[in-house]
Amino acid sequence: MQLNISGQSGVLGLAAITALIVAGCTQVPLKTLEGAPDGNAEVLEGTDSPDRDLKHVNAQFLDVVKQPGRVVLVEFWATWCGPCLQLAPELEGVVRQFGDTVTVVKVDIESAANAELRSFFEIYAIPEMRIFVNGEPVGSISGYADSATIARKLQPFVEAL
């Protein structure tokens, strides 16, 4: 990994990269969907009652992310990831808050069907969230975030639609 700090360019060691990730100072590459492989995704959908659990619907990643007129939040996660599990109720809160204006998608990076997707988007630490509008990458959130923080990040894109 190359990093330019105060005009000096150099290669960072694993300890320095880890420190940056922990500190939340990573620069996440926003790759377009051009040439992206497909994969399996799980879409969180609201129900007719706020008291009921959300529905988890299986879908193809590219079909969901390329939806026109939509803000799509993609969480890259794994079942063994503690912060990812803590993020789950926060994402449910986002679905309840934004309803039909934001699609929340979960991509399990441990699934063999998603190995190429994980590599394409350069997912090295989880949870990692990417935001797409009309199929174009517009932002990211690295690490755990509560629903209010996620909503603040999504709101400008929702308002722009």
Protein Blocks (a to p, Z undefined) as FASTA:
>chain_A
ZZdeehiacdddfklmmmmmmnopaccddddfehpacdddddddddfbfkbccddddddf
klmmmpghiacddddddfklmklmmmmmmmmmmmmmnmmmbccddddfkbmklmmmmmmn
opabdcdddddeehiafbdcedjddfklmmmmmmmmmmmZZ
